[in-house]
Amino acid sequence: MNENIGSVSSNNFEFMIDMKASDSYRDTFFEGILRLSNVSINEIRLDLLYISDFVYAADRRIPRNSALDSWTRKIQMNIPVLLPDCWNSVKATLQEILDFLTGDKWEFEFSQRDLNIQETKLLEKNIKADNKHVCMFSGGLDSFIGAIDILNSSRNPNPIFVSHYGGGSKGTKSYQELLIHNLCERFESLSTDNFVSFYSAALKSLTGEDEPTTRSRSFMFFSHAIALVPEGGCLTIPENGFVSLNVPLYYSRNGSSSTRTTHPHYIKLFGELLSSIGINITINNPYQFSTKGEMITHCSDLVFLEKNIQNTMSCSHPEQGRWSGFSEPIHCGYCVPCTIRRASILASGIQDSTPYRYKNYENKIGKETFNALRISENKYNNSNLLARVQYSGPVGSNIKDYARVYSVGMKEIQQLIYEVEKNEIS
């Protein structure tokens, strides 16, 4: 069978996901990579890519409020794959990864399918890739710094940057495209051939609205990028260590309501899964022991970064600016990603030219957020750092390094709090 149709059961919902049905799921990844002359992909990587799509579709379609506790869903999936014996042997690891990442309970069964025509053509290319370095490129501030640093390093010739849009915040693609254009102008050796941008999203909802939390997005994003990393190559995930630790800044962001996208434990588990299924690559976050402010300060081209900082997007809901009369996506200024962004730029000492809707947290939600930040500041001042950094999960033997990152990150946020209280940010 070559049908790529999976079944899902969760709480009161049972439904099918058809990867080839135009009204079920849309993924343009293959359209983007078929133009590349040095694609190297195999069956296990194809399986991982499609598994991540099925997971992302289920995550987006099943509302959390359908769970008994209105949050933790039990999701059972039967997914067709090319190598079912392999995947059934590692499903416990896969389930552990997704349980940690999303805060749900996942169960998997895998059944046999065959290659379709498009996949057969892709595998027949069988060209050994020479792009040893693949880097995630979201269009955010961290990923832009990561791109600048990679391109200024002689150790990473001819990198590939992978971007995803769709199924989350609107307007992301326009920021990515502008940054890509500016990077290509800045670095002569770079062209659009070094960038792969793809859309991936479930096109059907079960209740009329998508589940907004999208905690499985990073699994989908990483799995697509991994398809382009050759054996022995490296996938770089540029993310500051303060955000990676996922220590909630305030109570309402406890648990899976806050992202674990690059948490050290998640990255460790993902690496173990890749090793178990025979994908020999390295996953690297070169900024795991740096705050966002330190990333800015130590950027290899601070002038270029400062010139483009307003062209990066960090906000968790930039599309909501339309409700305030803005025609284009804009940073809200008060969500947690905006708060960390603003604090880091302030700490670095460079000029923040980014437009924000609410610079002083003056709207209703902003005031609530700012009050919560004050409480969080008091908790930090009286906290055990070694215990605090393990709040969201184990961090391994580098606990003291992470404690330092958390401490410096909180001091960056404290400085922003003081500045807002003095109303010195105009």
Secondary structure, 3 states (H helix, E strand, C coil): CCCCEEEEEECCEEEEEECCCCCCEEECHHHHHCCCCCCCCCHHHHHHHHHHHHHHHHHHHCCHHHCCCCCCCEEEEEEEECCHHHHHHCHHHHHHHHHHHHCCEEEEEEEECCCCHHHHHHHHHCCCCCCCEEEECCCCHHHHHHHHHHHCCCCCCCCEEEEEECCCCCCHHHHHHHHHHHHHHHCCCCCHHHEEEEEEEECCCCCCCCCCCCCCHHHHHHHHHHCCCCCCCEEECCCCHHHHHCCCCCHHHCHHHCCCCCCHHHHHHHHHHHHHCCCCCEEECCCCCCCHHHHHHCCCCHHHHHHHHHHCCCCCCHHHHHHHCCCCCCECCCCHHHHHHHHHHHHHCCCCCCCECCCCCCCHHHHHHHHHHHHHHHHHHCCCHHHHCCCCCCCHHHHHHHHHHHHHHHHHHHHHHHHHHCCCCC
